[in-house]
């Protein structure tokens, strides 16, 4: 099973908020996921970001592939640095 770290949209119409999740690559965007790793709110100023770096590093070390946006968010949170240091 190929695991991806990606964003899942939650929130009301015209008010997006996102969860950072580990999900099977074959499941739909807002469908089933394995675990929630954090939250991202682009509407706040500055953008709200909370990530459980330990969970993110665990998934990255197990071979999960982040999407482009999630990779940027993980760099901001510091999870990518932890992953590269542990590697």
C-alpha positions as CSV (number, residue, x, y, z in Angstrom):
1,X,0.0,0.0,0.0
2,X,1.4,3.4,-1.1
3,X,1.0,6.0,1.6
4,X,0.8,9.7,0.9
5,X,0.9,12.6,3.3
6,X,-1.6,15.1,1.9
7,X,-4.2,17.7,2.7
8,X,-7.9,16.9,3.3
9,X,-10.3,19.8,3.1
10,X,-12.7,20.5,6.0
11,X,-14.6,23.6,6.9
12,X,-17.6,25.4,5.5
13,X,-18.2,26.6,1.9
14,X,-15.8,29.4,1.0
15,X,-14.0,28.9,4.4
16,X,-11.4,26.2,3.8
17,X,-9.4,24.6,6.5
18,X,-7.2,21.5,6.0
19,X,-6.0,18.5,7.9
20,X,-2.6,17.0,7.1
21,X,-3.2,13.3,6.9
22,X,-1.5,10.0,6.1
23,X,-3.7,8.2,3.5
24,X,-3.6,5.4,1.0
25,X,-2.7,7.0,-2.4
26,X,-5.8,5.3,-4.0
27,X,-8.4,6.8,-1.6
28,X,-10.2,10.1,-2.6
29,X,-9.1,13.5,-1.3
30,X,-11.7,13.8,1.4
31,X,-12.1,10.0,1.9
32,X,-10.6,7.5,4.2
33,X,-7.3,8.2,5.9
34,X,-5.0,6.4,8.3
35,X,-3.9,9.1,10.7
36,X,-4.2,12.9,11.3
37,X,-0.8,14.5,11.5
38,X,-1.9,18.2,11.9
39,X,-4.0,21.1,10.8
40,X,-3.5,24.0,8.4
41,X,-5.6,27.2,8.3
42,X,-4.6,29.4,5.4
43,X,-7.2,32.1,6.2
44,X,-5.5,33.3,9.4
45,X,-2.9,36.0,9.3
46,X,-0.3,34.6,9.5
47,X,-1.4,31.1,8.4
48,X,-2.2,28.7,11.3
49,X,-0.2,25.5,11.2
50,X,0.0,22.8,13.8
51,X,1.9,19.6,13.0
52,X,2.8,16.6,15.2
53,X,6.4,16.4,14.0
54,X,7.0,13.0,15.7
55,X,4.2,11.4,13.7
56,X,5.2,13.1,10.5
57,X,8.8,11.8,10.9
58,X,7.6,8.3,11.6
59,X,5.5,8.3,8.4
60,X,8.3,9.7,6.3
61,X,10.8,7.1,7.7
62,X,8.3,4.4,6.7
63,X,8.3,5.6,3.1
64,X,5.3,7.9,2.9
65,X,5.5,10.4,0.1
66,X,4.3,14.0,0.9
67,X,2.6,16.1,-1.8
68,X,4.3,19.4,-2.8
69,X,2.2,21.6,-0.4
70,X,2.6,19.2,2.5
71,X,6.3,19.0,1.9
72,X,6.5,22.9,2.2
73,X,4.3,22.8,5.4
74,X,6.6,20.1,6.9
75,X,9.6,22.3,6.2
76,X,8.0,25.2,7.9
77,X,7.1,23.1,11.0
78,X,10.6,21.6,11.2
79,X,9.6,18.0,10.6
80,X,11.7,17.7,7.4
81,X,14.8,18.8,9.3
82,X,14.1,16.2,12.0
83,X,13.6,13.5,9.3
84,X,16.9,14.4,7.5
85,X,18.8,14.5,10.8
86,X,17.4,11.1,11.8
87,X,18.2,9.6,8.4
